[in-house]
C-alpha cells in the first residue's frame, strides 16, 4: 500500500492535451510523492490508506502559471489604462524601479507583490525584477519562503534608458554573473531567469554575454517589454518583428538551449511565427497590457492553432494585478472583439482555450505540470464558488466559467504546490 501522499475529494476539472475540459464530479484526485496519480470516481484499493481532504462542494483545478509577472510594476498597477504615449509608461515604470535601490522599500514592496500572488490562484510564475542584485535576491527570498514555484529575472541593460537603469556592458554582465552565483544553493523553489528587454536596451555585446551564460548554466530566458524602446504614440506594427527575433536567436536567447519566453505576445509575420515554433519559444499574452500600451489584441487563438507554446501573463505594470482569473476573462473578451472586427471570420478564444493557457499551456514552461493527468507535478487550487449566487443547476464547466468571470482571491481557499499544501 502507498503511504507517502494524500487524496483530494471534490469537483475536479482540468485540461487535457487537446485543450478539452475534463469534468469529474464527486471524484478523487490522488497525489503521491508530489505527482498526480490521476482522478478516480472511487478511491483505488492501492491508495486506500492515504488521508483524504474533503472539498465536497468546491472546485479543484490545477494551479495557474503566470508567464509574465511584474514584481516592481505591481507598485504602478492600474496606471496603464489612460496611457496613449509610450514615454509616459516608461517614466512611471522606471521611476518605480529606481525606488528599489532602497533595501527597506524593496522588501516592503516585494512583500506586497508576493502576498498578492500567494493568496490568488497562481502556483508558478516567471517574474520580472529590476536591475539591482540585492533587491532581486530579496524578492527571490520572499518567493521561496511563500512555497510558490518561480523563476526570477534580474534585468540586464546597457543602453536606451535612464542613467539609473542603464549600466556599462561589462557591469551589466558582471552583475548578472554575481547574482547567479549568489543564488547557488540558496533556494528550493526559486531559480534565476536570464532576462533582457531586447536589442533597444541591450547591446549586441551584452546579448552575446547573456547567450554565453545560457550555454554555461542552462538557465531559462525571458525577453520582456522593452521599456527602453521609444515608441511615441501607439504603434500599428507588432512588437517582435523578424529583425528583433533574429537578433535574439543569433545570441541564443530564443529557446535554442532551453525554455524561453517572449512577452508581450505581439509578433509580426508568418516568418516570425515559424522561427518561434522551430525554437519552441513561449509567448506570454498579457491582454490588458497589449491593449493599453500598444492598442493591439494578440491573435492567441491563431498561435494555439498553429502549435506555438502560449501562456498568459499578468504584467502588473501594464495591467491591474496578479490574478490570472482576471487575465483569462480579459483574454476571452478581447478575443471576441477581435473576431467581430475580423474580415477573415476568425474564431474567438473559448473558455477551454483560456483555461488551457493558464494551466497546461503556461505550466509546461516549468515542466510536466498544469494538469491532473497521471505523472504531472501536483499543483492544485481549491475554489469556493458558493458565494457566486445563482438559482441555476450548474455543470462543472458552468461553474468554472463563472469563477473566471466573477471570482477574486477570496474564493481561493486552498493551494497545493508540487504536492505540498501551502494553505
C-alpha positions as CSV (number, residue, x, y, z in Angstrom):
1,X,0.0,0.0,0.0
2,X,1.1,3.6,-0.7
3,X,1.6,5.9,2.3
4,X,3.5,9.0,1.0
5,X,0.7,11.0,-0.4
6,X,-2.9,12.2,0.0
7,X,-6.3,12.4,-1.8
8,X,-8.5,15.4,-2.5
9,X,-12.2,14.9,-2.9
10,X,-14.5,17.3,-4.7
11,X,-15.5,18.5,-8.2
12,X,-12.3,18.3,-10.2
13,X,-11.8,20.0,-13.6
14,X,-8.6,20.2,-15.8
15,X,-7.4,20.3,-19.4
16,X,-6.2,17.5,-21.5
17,X,-3.7,17.9,-24.3
18,X,-6.4,18.6,-26.8
19,X,-7.5,21.8,-24.9
20,X,-10.6,20.0,-23.8
21,X,-12.0,20.2,-20.3
22,X,-12.2,17.0,-18.2
23,X,-15.0,17.4,-15.7
24,X,-15.2,15.0,-12.7
25,X,-17.9,15.5,-10.2
26,X,-17.7,13.7,-6.8
27,X,-14.3,12.4,-7.6
28,X,-10.9,11.7,-6.0
29,X,-7.6,13.2,-7.0
30,X,-4.6,11.3,-5.8
31,X,-1.1,12.8,-5.1
32,X,1.9,10.6,-4.3
33,X,5.4,12.0,-3.9
34,X,4.4,15.3,-5.4
35,X,2.9,13.9,-8.6
36,X,-0.6,13.2,-9.7
37,X,-1.7,9.6,-9.9
38,X,-4.9,10.6,-11.7
39,X,-8.6,11.3,-10.9
40,X,-11.0,8.5,-10.0
41,X,-14.7,8.1,-9.3
42,X,-13.8,5.9,-6.3
43,X,-10.6,5.6,-4.3
44,X,-8.5,2.8,-5.8
45,X,-7.6,0.0,-3.5
46,X,-3.8,0.7,-3.8
47,X,-4.4,4.2,-2.4
48,X,-6.9,3.2,0.3
49,X,-4.6,4.1,3.2
50,X,-4.0,7.7,2.1
51,X,-5.6,10.5,4.0
52,X,-8.5,12.3,2.3
53,X,-9.0,16.0,2.3
54,X,-12.7,16.5,1.6
55,X,-13.6,19.6,-0.5
56,X,-17.0,18.1,-1.4
57,X,-18.8,21.2,-2.7
58,X,-15.8,23.1,-4.0
59,X,-14.0,23.2,-7.4
60,X,-10.5,21.7,-7.6
61,X,-8.4,23.0,-10.5
62,X,-4.7,22.8,-11.5
63,X,-2.6,25.6,-10.2
64,X,-2.3,28.5,-12.7
65,X,1.0,29.6,-14.3
66,X,1.9,33.2,-14.9
67,X,4.5,33.7,-17.6
68,X,4.9,37.4,-17.2
69,X,4.5,38.6,-13.6
70,X,6.0,42.1,-13.0
71,X,7.1,42.4,-9.3
72,X,8.3,46.1,-9.3
73,X,5.5,47.0,-11.7
74,X,3.0,45.9,-9.0
75,X,3.5,49.3,-7.4
76,X,2.1,51.1,-10.5
77,X,-0.6,48.6,-11.4
78,X,-3.8,50.1,-12.8
79,X,-2.0,53.1,-14.2
80,X,-1.9,51.9,-17.8
81,X,-5.5,52.4,-18.8
82,X,-5.0,56.1,-19.7
83,X,-1.6,55.7,-21.3
84,X,-1.5,56.5,-25.0
85,X,2.1,57.5,-25.1
86,X,4.9,55.1,-24.5
87,X,7.1,57.7,-22.8
88,X,4.5,58.1,-20.0
89,X,4.5,54.4,-19.3
90,X,8.3,54.3,-19.5
91,X,8.6,57.2,-17.0
92,X,6.2,55.5,-14.5
93,X,7.9,52.1,-14.8
94,X,11.4,53.5,-14.4
95,X,10.5,55.7,-11.5
96,X,9.0,52.7,-9.8
97,X,12.2,50.7,-10.4
98,X,14.5,53.4,-9.1
99,X,12.8,53.1,-5.6
100,X,14.2,49.6,-5.3
101,X,17.7,50.9,-4.5
102,X,16.3,51.4,-1.0
103,X,16.5,48.0,0.7
104,X,13.7,48.7,3.1
105,X,11.4,49.9,0.2
106,X,12.3,46.9,-1.8
107,X,11.4,44.5,1.0
108,X,8.1,46.1,1.7
109,X,7.2,46.5,-2.0
110,X,8.1,42.9,-2.8
111,X,6.3,41.6,0.2
112,X,3.1,43.2,-1.1
113,X,3.6,41.6,-4.5
114,X,4.4,38.1,-3.1
115,X,1.4,38.2,-0.7
116,X,-0.9,39.1,-3.6
117,X,0.5,36.2,-5.7
118,X,0.3,33.9,-2.8
119,X,-3.4,34.4,-2.0
120,X,-4.5,34.1,-5.6
121,X,-4.8,31.1,-8.0
122,X,-1.2,31.2,-9.2
123,X,1.2,28.4,-8.2
124,X,4.0,29.1,-10.6
125,X,5.4,32.3,-12.1
126,X,8.1,33.7,-14.3
127,X,8.8,37.0,-12.5
128,X,10.4,40.2,-13.7
129,X,12.5,42.1,-11.1
130,X,14.8,45.2,-11.5
131,X,18.4,45.6,-12.3
132,X,19.5,45.7,-8.7
133,X,21.2,42.5,-7.4
134,X,20.3,43.0,-3.7
135,X,16.6,43.8,-4.4
136,X,16.3,40.9,-6.7
137,X,17.7,38.5,-4.2
138,X,15.2,39.8,-1.6
139,X,12.3,39.2,-4.0
140,X,13.6,35.6,-4.5
141,X,13.9,35.1,-0.8
142,X,10.3,36.1,-0.3
143,X,9.0,33.9,-3.2
144,X,10.9,30.9,-1.9
145,X,9.5,31.3,1.6
146,X,6.0,31.5,0.1
147,X,6.0,28.0,-1.2
148,X,5.2,29.0,-4.7
149,X,7.5,27.9,-7.6
150,X,9.1,30.7,-9.6
151,X,11.9,31.8,-11.7
152,X,13.0,35.4,-11.4
153,X,14.8,37.6,-13.9
154,X,17.2,40.4,-12.9
155,X,17.0,42.9,-15.8
156,X,20.2,43.4,-17.8
157,X,20.6,46.7,-19.7
158,X,23.4,48.7,-21.1
159,X,21.6,51.3,-23.2
160,X,18.4,53.0,-24.2
161,X,17.0,54.1,-20.8
162,X,17.8,56.4,-17.9
163,X,21.3,56.8,-16.4
164,X,20.0,55.0,-13.3
165,X,18.6,51.9,-15.2
166,X,21.5,51.5,-17.7
167,X,24.9,50.2,-17.0
168,X,28.1,49.6,-19.0
169,X,28.1,46.3,-20.9
170,X,30.8,44.9,-18.6
171,X,29.0,46.0,-15.4
172,X,25.6,44.6,-16.6
173,X,27.2,41.2,-17.5
174,X,29.3,41.1,-14.3
175,X,26.3,41.9,-12.1
176,X,24.3,39.2,-13.7
177,X,27.1,36.6,-13.1
178,X,27.4,37.8,-9.4
179,X,23.6,37.4,-9.0
180,X,23.6,33.9,-10.5
181,X,26.4,32.9,-8.2
182,X,24.6,34.3,-5.2
183,X,21.6,32.1,-6.0
184,X,23.6,28.9,-5.9
185,X,22.3,26.6,-3.1
186,X,20.2,29.4,-1.7
187,X,16.7,28.4,-2.9
188,X,14.5,25.4,-3.0
189,X,11.6,26.7,-5.2
190,X,13.0,29.8,-6.8
191,X,15.6,30.0,-9.6
192,X,17.2,32.6,-11.8
193,X,15.8,33.6,-15.2
194,X,18.1,35.4,-17.6
195,X,16.2,38.5,-18.5
196,X,16.6,41.1,-21.2
197,X,14.4,43.7,-22.7
198,X,15.5,43.3,-26.3
199,X,18.0,45.0,-28.5
200,X,17.0,48.5,-27.7
201,X,18.0,48.1,-24.1
202,X,20.8,45.6,-24.6
203,X,23.7,46.0,-27.0
204,X,24.9,43.1,-29.2
205,X,27.8,42.5,-26.8
206,X,25.5,42.2,-23.8
207,X,23.1,39.9,-25.6
208,X,26.1,37.7,-26.6
209,X,27.3,37.7,-23.0
210,X,23.8,36.6,-21.9
211,X,23.7,33.9,-24.6
212,X,27.1,32.6,-23.3
213,X,25.6,32.4,-19.8
214,X,22.7,30.4,-21.2
215,X,25.1,27.9,-22.7
216,X,27.1,27.7,-19.4
217,X,24.2,27.5,-17.0
218,X,21.2,26.1,-19.0
219,X,19.0,28.7,-17.3
220,X,15.7,29.7,-18.9
221,X,15.5,33.0,-20.7
222,X,12.9,35.8,-20.7
223,X,12.6,38.8,-23.1
224,X,10.1,41.2,-21.6
225,X,8.6,44.6,-22.6
226,X,11.4,46.8,-23.9
227,X,11.0,49.9,-21.7
228,X,14.0,51.4,-23.5
229,X,12.0,51.4,-26.8
230,X,10.9,55.0,-27.7
231,X,7.6,54.5,-29.4
232,X,5.9,57.8,-29.0
233,X,2.2,57.1,-29.8
234,X,0.7,53.7,-30.1
235,X,2.4,51.7,-32.9
236,X,0.5,49.9,-35.6
237,X,3.1,47.2,-36.1
238,X,3.7,44.2,-33.9
239,X,6.3,44.3,-31.1
240,X,8.5,41.4,-32.0
241,X,9.4,41.8,-35.7
242,X,11.7,39.5,-37.7
243,X,14.8,41.6,-37.2
244,X,14.3,41.6,-33.4
245,X,13.8,37.8,-33.1
246,X,16.7,37.1,-35.4
247,X,18.9,39.2,-33.1
248,X,17.7,37.3,-30.1
249,X,18.1,34.0,-31.9
250,X,21.7,34.7,-33.0
251,X,22.6,35.4,-29.4
252,X,20.9,32.1,-28.3
253,X,18.1,33.8,-26.4
254,X,15.1,32.4,-28.2
255,X,15.0,28.9,-26.7
256,X,17.9,27.3,-28.5
257,X,19.3,25.9,-25.2
258,X,16.2,25.6,-23.1
259,X,12.8,27.3,-22.3
260,X,12.5,31.0,-23.4
261,X,9.6,33.4,-23.1
262,X,8.7,36.5,-25.2
263,X,6.3,39.0,-23.7
264,X,4.0,40.6,-24.9
265,X,2.6,38.1,-27.4
266,X,2.7,40.5,-30.3
267,X,4.7,39.1,-33.2
268,X,5.0,40.4,-36.7
269,X,4.7,37.8,-39.5
270,X,4.5,34.2,-40.5
271,X,8.3,34.1,-40.7
272,X,8.5,35.1,-37.0
273,X,5.9,32.5,-36.1
274,X,7.8,29.8,-37.9
275,X,11.0,30.8,-36.2
276,X,9.4,30.8,-32.7
277,X,7.7,27.4,-33.4
278,X,11.0,26.0,-34.5
279,X,12.8,27.2,-31.4
280,X,10.0,26.2,-29.0
281,X,9.7,29.7,-27.7
282,X,6.9,30.6,-25.3
283,X,4.6,33.6,-26.0
284,X,3.2,35.2,-22.9
285,X,0.0,37.0,-23.7
286,X,-0.8,39.9,-21.4
287,X,-4.2,41.1,-22.7
288,X,-4.6,44.3,-20.7
289,X,-1.1,45.5,-21.3
290,X,-1.2,44.7,-25.0
291,X,-4.3,46.8,-25.5
292,X,-3.5,49.6,-23.0
293,X,0.1,50.2,-24.2
294,X,0.0,49.1,-27.8
295,X,-3.6,49.2,-28.8
296,X,-3.4,45.6,-30.1
297,X,-5.1,42.3,-29.5
298,X,-2.8,39.4,-29.8
299,X,-4.1,36.6,-32.1
300,X,-3.7,34.0,-29.4
301,X,-6.2,31.6,-31.0
302,X,-4.1,31.6,-34.2
303,X,-0.9,31.0,-32.2
304,X,-2.6,28.0,-30.5
305,X,-3.9,26.5,-33.7
306,X,-0.5,26.8,-35.3
307,X,1.0,24.8,-32.4
308,X,3.1,27.6,-30.7
309,X,3.7,27.4,-27.0
310,X,1.5,30.1,-25.4
311,X,0.6,31.1,-21.9
312,X,-0.8,34.1,-20.0
313,X,0.9,36.8,-18.1
314,X,-0.4,39.4,-15.6
315,X,2.2,42.1,-16.3
316,X,1.2,44.3,-13.4
317,X,2.8,47.5,-14.7
318,X,0.6,47.4,-17.7
319,X,-2.3,45.6,-16.1
320,X,-4.4,45.6,-12.9
321,X,-2.8,43.0,-10.6
322,X,-1.7,39.4,-10.4
323,X,-5.0,37.4,-10.7
324,X,-5.0,35.1,-13.7
325,X,-8.7,34.7,-13.4
326,X,-8.9,38.4,-14.5
327,X,-6.4,37.8,-17.2
328,X,-8.4,34.8,-18.5
329,X,-11.6,37.0,-18.6
330,X,-9.8,39.8,-20.5
331,X,-8.4,37.3,-23.0
332,X,-11.9,36.0,-23.7
333,X,-13.5,39.4,-24.1
334,X,-10.7,40.9,-26.3
335,X,-10.6,37.8,-28.5
336,X,-14.4,38.2,-29.1
337,X,-13.8,41.9,-30.1
338,X,-11.0,41.0,-32.5
339,X,-13.1,38.2,-34.0
340,X,-16.0,40.5,-34.5
341,X,-13.9,43.0,-36.3
342,X,-12.0,40.5,-38.4
343,X,-12.7,40.1,-42.1
344,X,-11.4,36.6,-42.1
345,X,-14.2,35.1,-40.0
346,X,-11.7,34.4,-37.2
347,X,-12.9,32.4,-34.2
348,X,-12.5,33.8,-30.7
349,X,-10.9,32.1,-27.8
350,X,-13.1,29.8,-25.8
351,X,-13.2,29.1,-22.0
352,X,-11.5,25.8,-22.8
353,X,-8.7,27.7,-24.6
354,X,-8.0,30.2,-21.8
355,X,-8.2,27.6,-19.1
356,X,-5.6,25.6,-21.1
357,X,-3.4,28.7,-21.5
358,X,-3.5,29.4,-17.7
359,X,-2.8,25.8,-16.7
360,X,-1.2,23.3,-19.1
361,X,-0.1,25.9,-21.7
362,X,1.9,28.1,-19.4
363,X,2.6,25.4,-16.9
364,X,4.6,23.4,-19.4
365,X,7.3,26.1,-19.3
366,X,8.1,24.7,-15.8
367,X,7.9,21.1,-16.8
368,X,5.2,18.5,-16.8
369,X,2.6,20.4,-14.8
370,X,-0.7,22.3,-15.3
371,X,-2.9,19.2,-15.4
372,X,-4.1,16.3,-13.2
373,X,-3.2,13.6,-15.7
374,X,-1.1,10.8,-14.3
375,X,2.6,11.8,-13.9
376,X,2.0,15.6,-13.8
377,X,3.6,17.6,-10.9
378,X,0.9,18.1,-8.4
379,X,-0.3,21.8,-8.3
380,X,-3.9,22.3,-7.2
381,X,-6.1,25.2,-6.3
382,X,-9.4,24.8,-4.4
383,X,-12.1,27.4,-5.3
384,X,-15.1,28.0,-3.1
385,X,-17.7,29.4,-5.5
386,X,-20.7,29.1,-3.2
387,X,-20.8,32.9,-2.8
388,X,-21.4,33.4,-6.5
389,X,-25.2,33.1,-6.0
390,X,-27.5,31.6,-8.6
391,X,-30.7,29.5,-8.7
392,X,-29.4,27.5,-11.7
393,X,-28.3,23.9,-11.6
394,X,-24.7,24.3,-13.0
395,X,-22.3,21.9,-14.6
396,X,-18.7,21.9,-13.5
397,X,-17.9,23.8,-16.8
398,X,-20.6,26.4,-16.0
399,X,-19.2,26.8,-12.5
400,X,-15.6,27.3,-13.9
401,X,-16.9,29.9,-16.4
402,X,-18.5,31.9,-13.5
403,X,-15.3,31.6,-11.4
404,X,-13.3,33.2,-14.3
405,X,-15.9,35.9,-14.8
406,X,-16.9,36.7,-11.2
407,X,-14.4,35.4,-8.6
408,X,-11.5,37.0,-6.9
409,X,-8.8,35.9,-4.4
410,X,-11.3,35.5,-1.6
411,X,-12.7,32.5,-3.5
412,X,-9.4,30.6,-3.3
413,X,-9.5,28.6,-0.1
414,X,-6.7,26.0,-0.7
415,X,-3.5,25.7,-2.6
416,X,-1.0,22.9,-3.2
417,X,2.3,23.3,-4.9
418,X,4.3,20.2,-6.0
419,X,2.4,18.1,-3.5
420,X,2.8,20.5,-0.6
421,X,-0.2,22.2,1.0
422,X,0.8,25.9,1.4
423,X,-2.7,26.8,2.8
